[in-house]
Amino acid sequence: MTRPRRFVVGLTGGLGAGKSAALAEFERLGAATVCLDQVAREQARPGREGWTAIVRAFGRGVLDASGRIDRKALGARVFRRPAERRRLERATHPPVLREMKARVSRLRGVVVVDAPLLFEAGLEKDFDATVLVDCPEAERVRRVARRDGLPPAEVRRRMAAQWPSARKRARADLTIDNDGSRAALNARVKAAHAGLSLLYGGTPNGNAD
């Protein structure tokens, strides 16, 4: 029986859950990885398709003096107005998803894609399996407030734009709880990677036999 060239895993989780740390560990273990936040940042650079779509949707008032997207100002705007957030998603999701598919098509083995809005954007069909990284909301608020210098109320407002953890847990094929140390998270990612590699039909490093 011929194995598929790749087994594509959608990795998601709420703000501050630890997706980036989990993605880094998947990569260290041998999985190919794609980060949609990174793709979105690249697409928002002047002249790129995403930049053009954002300017078309919101006008040049969202640009800073150098012509780049003012991410902080745009974020404050869209997280306070759900209609504006949906406008941003309609503008940016198509180019980001096209780039995601192009990158994934060049990879093989176990491929892990960090997709923050995986369930909210209805992307499950693009993946062979979905993995949720989760931890208690109070800890996530604390992490994001410290990391981004935001007041807790603003962090909670941004979290409200995503599905609650319970709803994501019900949809995910696998949940990795990140409620302890980094070593504990890495151990759970290692176990998940081994299981996903077996589902793909390869060895634990993600390659087919």
Contacts in CASP RR format, 6 or more apart in sequence:
PFRMAT RR
TARGET T0000
AUTHOR 0000-0000-0000
METHOD contacts of the structure
MODEL  1
MTRPRRFVVGLTGGLGAGKSAALAEFERLGAATVCLDQVAREQARPGREG
WTAIVRAFGRGVLDASGRIDRKALGARVFRRPAERRRLERATHPPVLREM
KARVSRLRGVVVVDAPLLFEAGLEKDFDATVLVDCPEAERVRRVARRDGL
PPAEVRRRMAAQWPSARKRARADLTIDNDGSRAALNARVKAAHAGLSLLY
GGTPNGNAD
3 200 0 8 1.000
3 201 0 8 1.000
3 202 0 8 1.000
3 208 0 8 1.000
4 200 0 8 1.000
5 108 0 8 1.000
5 109 0 8 1.000
6 32 0 8 1.000
6 104 0 8 1.000
6 107 0 8 1.000
6 108 0 8 1.000
6 109 0 8 1.000
6 110 0 8 1.000
6 111 0 8 1.000
6 200 0 8 1.000
7 109 0 8 1.000
7 110 0 8 1.000
7 111 0 8 1.000
7 128 0 8 1.000
7 129 0 8 1.000
7 196 0 8 1.000
7 197 0 8 1.000
7 199 0 8 1.000
7 200 0 8 1.000
7 201 0 8 1.000
8 104 0 8 1.000
8 111 0 8 1.000
8 113 0 8 1.000
8 126 0 8 1.000
8 127 0 8 1.000
8 128 0 8 1.000
9 31 0 8 1.000
9 110 0 8 1.000
9 111 0 8 1.000
9 112 0 8 1.000
9 113 0 8 1.000
9 127 0 8 1.000
9 128 0 8 1.000
9 129 0 8 1.000
9 130 0 8 1.000
9 131 0 8 1.000
9 196 0 8 1.000
10 112 0 8 1.000
10 113 0 8 1.000
10 114 0 8 1.000
10 115 0 8 1.000
10 118 0 8 1.000
10 123 0 8 1.000
10 126 0 8 1.000
10 127 0 8 1.000
10 129 0 8 1.000
10 130 0 8 1.000
10 131 0 8 1.000
11 19 0 8 1.000
11 22 0 8 1.000
11 23 0 8 1.000
11 26 0 8 1.000
11 112 0 8 1.000
11 113 0 8 1.000
11 114 0 8 1.000
11 115 0 8 1.000
11 118 0 8 1.000
11 130 0 8 1.000
11 131 0 8 1.000
11 133 0 8 1.000
12 19 0 8 1.000
12 114 0 8 1.000
12 115 0 8 1.000
12 116 0 8 1.000
12 117 0 8 1.000
12 118 0 8 1.000
12 119 0 8 1.000
12 130 0 8 1.000
12 131 0 8 1.000
12 132 0 8 1.000
12 133 0 8 1.000
12 168 0 8 1.000
12 172 0 8 1.000
13 19 0 8 1.000
13 116 0 8 1.000
13 118 0 8 1.000
13 132 0 8 1.000
13 133 0 8 1.000
13 134 0 8 1.000
13 162 0 8 1.000
13 165 0 8 1.000
13 168 0 8 1.000
14 116 0 8 1.000
14 133 0 8 1.000
14 134 0 8 1.000
14 140 0 8 1.000
14 159 0 8 1.000
14 162 0 8 1.000
14 165 0 8 1.000
14 168 0 8 1.000
15 140 0 8 1.000
15 144 0 8 1.000
15 155 0 8 1.000
15 158 0 8 1.000
15 159 0 8 1.000
15 162 0 8 1.000
16 135 0 8 1.000
16 140 0 8 1.000
16 143 0 8 1.000
16 144 0 8 1.000
16 147 0 8 1.000
17 133 0 8 1.000
17 134 0 8 1.000
17 135 0 8 1.000
17 140 0 8 1.000
17 178 0 8 1.000
18 133 0 8 1.000
18 135 0 8 1.000
18 143 0 8 1.000
18 178 0 8 1.000
18 185 0 8 1.000
19 114 0 8 1.000
19 116 0 8 1.000
19 133 0 8 1.000
20 35 0 8 1.000
20 114 0 8 1.000
21 178 0 8 1.000
21 182 0 8 1.000
21 185 0 8 1.000
22 131 0 8 1.000
22 133 0 8 1.000
22 176 0 8 1.000
22 178 0 8 1.000
22 185 0 8 1.000
22 189 0 8 1.000
23 33 0 8 1.000
23 35 0 8 1.000
23 112 0 8 1.000
23 114 0 8 1.000
25 185 0 8 1.000
25 186 0 8 1.000
25 189 0 8 1.000
25 190 0 8 1.000
25 193 0 8 1.000
26 33 0 8 1.000
26 110 0 8 1.000
26 112 0 8 1.000
26 189 0 8 1.000
26 193 0 8 1.000
27 33 0 8 1.000
27 112 0 8 1.000
29 189 0 8 1.000
29 190 0 8 1.000
29 193 0 8 1.000
29 204 0 8 1.000
29 205 0 8 1.000
30 110 0 8 1.000
30 193 0 8 1.000
30 205 0 8 1.000
30 206 0 8 1.000
31 109 0 8 1.000
31 110 0 8 1.000
31 111 0 8 1.000
31 112 0 8 1.000
31 193 0 8 1.000
31 196 0 8 1.000
31 206 0 8 1.000
32 107 0 8 1.000
32 108 0 8 1.000
32 109 0 8 1.000
32 110 0 8 1.000
32 111 0 8 1.000
32 112 0 8 1.000
33 111 0 8 1.000
33 112 0 8 1.000
33 113 0 8 1.000
33 114 0 8 1.000
34 100 0 8 1.000
34 103 0 8 1.000
34 104 0 8 1.000
34 107 0 8 1.000
34 111 0 8 1.000
34 112 0 8 1.000
34 113 0 8 1.000
34 114 0 8 1.000
35 113 0 8 1.000
35 114 0 8 1.000
36 96 0 8 1.000
36 100 0 8 1.000
36 113 0 8 1.000
36 114 0 8 1.000
36 115 0 8 1.000
36 116 0 8 1.000
37 114 0 8 1.000
37 116 0 8 1.000
39 96 0 8 1.000
39 99 0 8 1.000
39 100 0 8 1.000
39 103 0 8 1.000
40 92 0 8 1.000
40 96 0 8 1.000
42 48 0 8 1.000
42 99 0 8 1.000
43 49 0 8 1.000
43 50 0 8 1.000
43 51 0 8 1.000
43 92 0 8 1.000
43 95 0 8 1.000
43 96 0 8 1.000
43 99 0 8 1.000
44 50 0 8 1.000
44 51 0 8 1.000
44 54 0 8 1.000
44 68 0 8 1.000
44 69 0 8 1.000
44 71 0 8 1.000
44 92 0 8 1.000
45 51 0 8 1.000
45 68 0 8 1.000
46 67 0 8 1.000
46 68 0 8 1.000
48 95 0 8 1.000
49 95 0 8 1.000
50 91 0 8 1.000
50 92 0 8 1.000
50 95 0 8 1.000
50 96 0 8 1.000
51 69 0 8 1.000
53 91 0 8 1.000
53 92 0 8 1.000
53 94 0 8 1.000
53 95 0 8 1.000
54 62 0 8 1.000
54 69 0 8 1.000
54 74 0 8 1.000
54 88 0 8 1.000
54 91 0 8 1.000
54 92 0 8 1.000
55 62 0 8 1.000
55 63 0 8 1.000
56 91 0 8 1.000
57 87 0 8 1.000
57 88 0 8 1.000
57 90 0 8 1.000
57 91 0 8 1.000
58 74 0 8 1.000
58 87 0 8 1.000
58 88 0 8 1.000
58 91 0 8 1.000
62 69 0 8 1.000
62 70 0 8 1.000
62 73 0 8 1.000
62 74 0 8 1.000
62 77 0 8 1.000
63 69 0 8 1.000
63 70 0 8 1.000
64 70 0 8 1.000
74 88 0 8 1.000
77 84 0 8 1.000
78 84 0 8 1.000
78 85 0 8 1.000
78 87 0 8 1.000
78 88 0 8 1.000
79 85 0 8 1.000
79 154 0 8 1.000
79 157 0 8 1.000
79 158 0 8 1.000
79 161 0 8 1.000
80 157 0 8 1.000
82 161 0 8 1.000
85 161 0 8 1.000
89 117 0 8 1.000
89 121 0 8 1.000
93 121 0 8 1.000
97 123 0 8 1.000
97 126 0 8 1.000
100 113 0 8 1.000
100 115 0 8 1.000
100 126 0 8 1.000
101 126 0 8 1.000
104 111 0 8 1.000
104 113 0 8 1.000
108 207 0 8 1.000
109 200 0 8 1.000
109 202 0 8 1.000
109 206 0 8 1.000
109 207 0 8 1.000
109 208 0 8 1.000
110 193 0 8 1.000
110 196 0 8 1.000
110 197 0 8 1.000
110 200 0 8 1.000
110 206 0 8 1.000
112 131 0 8 1.000
113 127 0 8 1.000
115 121 0 8 1.000
115 123 0 8 1.000
116 162 0 8 1.000
117 123 0 8 1.000
117 162 0 8 1.000
118 124 0 8 1.000
118 127 0 8 1.000
118 130 0 8 1.000
119 130 0 8 1.000
119 163 0 8 1.000
119 167 0 8 1.000
119 168 0 8 1.000
119 171 0 8 1.000
120 162 0 8 1.000
120 163 0 8 1.000
124 130 0 8 1.000
124 171 0 8 1.000
128 199 0 8 1.000
128 200 0 8 1.000
129 173 0 8 1.000
129 174 0 8 1.000
129 196 0 8 1.000
129 199 0 8 1.000
130 171 0 8 1.000
130 172 0 8 1.000
130 173 0 8 1.000
130 174 0 8 1.000
131 172 0 8 1.000
131 173 0 8 1.000
131 174 0 8 1.000
131 175 0 8 1.000
131 176 0 8 1.000
131 192 0 8 1.000
131 196 0 8 1.000
132 165 0 8 1.000
132 168 0 8 1.000
132 169 0 8 1.000
132 172 0 8 1.000
132 174 0 8 1.000
132 175 0 8 1.000
132 176 0 8 1.000
133 175 0 8 1.000
133 176 0 8 1.000
133 178 0 8 1.000
134 165 0 8 1.000
134 168 0 8 1.000
134 169 0 8 1.000
134 175 0 8 1.000
134 176 0 8 1.000
134 177 0 8 1.000
134 178 0 8 1.000
135 177 0 8 1.000
135 178 0 8 1.000
135 179 0 8 1.000
135 180 0 8 1.000
136 179 0 8 1.000
137 159 0 8 1.000
137 165 0 8 1.000
139 179 0 8 1.000
140 155 0 8 1.000
140 159 0 8 1.000
141 152 0 8 1.000
141 155 0 8 1.000
141 156 0 8 1.000
141 159 0 8 1.000
142 152 0 8 1.000
144 150 0 8 1.000
144 155 0 8 1.000
144 158 0 8 1.000
145 151 0 8 1.000
145 152 0 8 1.000
145 155 0 8 1.000
148 155 0 8 1.000
150 158 0 8 1.000
169 175 0 8 1.000
174 192 0 8 1.000
176 185 0 8 1.000
176 188 0 8 1.000
176 189 0 8 1.000
176 192 0 8 1.000
177 188 0 8 1.000
178 185 0 8 1.000
178 188 0 8 1.000
193 204 0 8 1.000
193 206 0 8 1.000
194 204 0 8 1.000
195 204 0 8 1.000
197 203 0 8 1.000
197 204 0 8 1.000
197 205 0 8 1.000
197 206 0 8 1.000
198 204 0 8 1.000
200 206 0 8 1.000
200 208 0 8 1.000
201 208 0 8 1.000
201 209 0 8 1.000
202 208 0 8 1.000
202 209 0 8 1.000
203 209 0 8 1.000
END
